[in-house]
């Protein structure tokens, strides 16, 4: 449990006002003022600048804030470990994951995980990478699965796998018949010249804020393919199904090969040299202490990615 005094200090720092913090904590303003005075006497330094409105942490206050955050993290880890020891591996793990990857990965992992750890509750937070990063920042997830690169110093990434980005084409597309591809190869590699045969095809692409769009747009620019997308979507499965129905071509992450509903009407190809890919990782808040439940889930995810048939 978090010491109430830390709760009082955090409330003042967040509200930037003793009166507003007192109202939030349901205590009197004189009581909270008295608490702060005793705290500063105990620390031996002024923690809030009284000359600033709203209140602002002093350098000593900033340092004390870091101390409080460390204590809270350690206390949370202690509580989780005690729960782990006393409850025969129980508790909760909250995972941040994109919606399309969740639909593929979770069915592969969850049944066996639940069988091994029936007392661990798994909660999913699904959304865009930007949304997942905001959840990490707010401490609302234990970890996230997402693509690199890491552009935020507050987030630490642990390498999981390199994942190819595949070019998806309807097998009935007449261009394929002229490329002399190996029919026995599950995912052939298109040469530069072969890929350019699709330069006039309508492209179904992710929306511009999507990292997959940014990666594939760089490839299209490299090959001087300037056609506007026939449709933009936020869902990889939607793009894949559109191509399956005969609308254009698209790019999808390699994990989509594990999708149970994947249409047999699609062909998948590696492109560029080296083949287009991104790095997939486990992301957690820097300096956070991973719970035992989260560690077990990460181990289950890694087991899928390191197997020969894994995604």
Secondary structure by P-SEA (a helix, b strand, c coil): cccaaaaaaaaaaaaccaaaaaaaacccaaaaaaaaaaaaaaacccccccccccbbbcaaaaaaaaaaaaaaaaaaaaaaaaaaaacccccbbbbbbcaaaaacccccccaaaaaacccbbbbbbcccaaaaaaaaaaccccbbbbbcccccccbbbbbcbbbbbbbbbcccccccccccccccccbbbbccccccccccccccccccccaaaaaaaaaaaaaccccccccccccaaaaaaaaaaccccccccccccccccccccccccccccccbbbbbbbbccccccccaaaaaaaaaaaaaaaccccc
